[in-house]
Amino acid sequence: MTAARQDHPGKHVELWFQDEARIGQKGRLCHRWWTRGKRPPGLCDQRFEWTYIYGAVAPATGQSFALVLPYADKQMMNLYLAEFAKTIPDHVHVVMVLDGAGWHGKAALNVPDNITLVPLPAYSPELNPVERLWLYLKETYLSLCVFPDRAAIAVAGGPQGGAAMRCHFLSTQSVSSGSSSLDRAKRPMSRKRRSRAGCAASSARRRASSNW
């Protein structure tokens, strides 16, 4: 922070933390209160497409900014930084702390002039408060859900993207990023995975019929 103030005199320096979370149609379990000895019901999607929430928060003020993007790579990170930079007031310079993911390196990014990137030490996710926000969102809004598409994740839990972060779905169909996670996810399932999916579907049908 001291170095940023020296490099940008006359600017108000704010500390932000940034991270990404992968949210998929496969979904996840969460903790909930239920009758002892009984398994609570919940929705489960058997599809395997996913997307990523890019988010940043300022712990001192509670401000946040997030985009729902289809991939986790340097191209999407550049897009996120560019959109985030547009929201920064002219008198503010942001020091953004983030982990050492391959697409976070300064050499691979076009970092806007009003942002300074500061990497976390290796293997220290506990130093990034955004990790706790992801846990809250997943436990509260993004578990046991069925998402028809990526845009549905942006409004999960309410029109403001839950209660903790303002998420915006940004169309990137015109952006080419080569082999994507979605491309890999659409490969045919193996025999073992097909068997598991079939067993899960059969179990769901039996539970549904027993409820009737």
Helices and strands as residue ranges (DSSP letters): H 2-7, E 12-24, E 50-58, E 63-69, H 74-85, E 92-98, G 102-104, G 106-108, E 115-119, G 125-127, H 130-140, H 150-154, E 167-169, H 181-185, H 191-211
